[in-house]
Amino acid sequence: NANKKKFYKMIISKGEELKEKLPYDPSHPKGRNSYAHIFQQIKQEFGTSYKNISNEDLEKLKHFIDGIN
């Protein structure tokens, strides 16, 4: 699906941007995984993986990814 690929690329790009910028967490003494952080935030906000988000919510997903920091 073209949308899945588009959003995966957005997530990876945002993950690169956040690399080594996430606050320290004692559960992750070697550093936090910025990619996992984004996937987790999406799942928390939408209740599902980015792959399963409805077409009606794709614009909301785009804005949500842009706003993660």
Buried (B, 14 or more C-beta within 10 A) or exposed (E): EEEEEEBEEBBEEBBEEBEEEBEEEEEEEEEBBBBEBBBEBBEEBBEEEBEEBEEEEEEEBEEBBEEBE
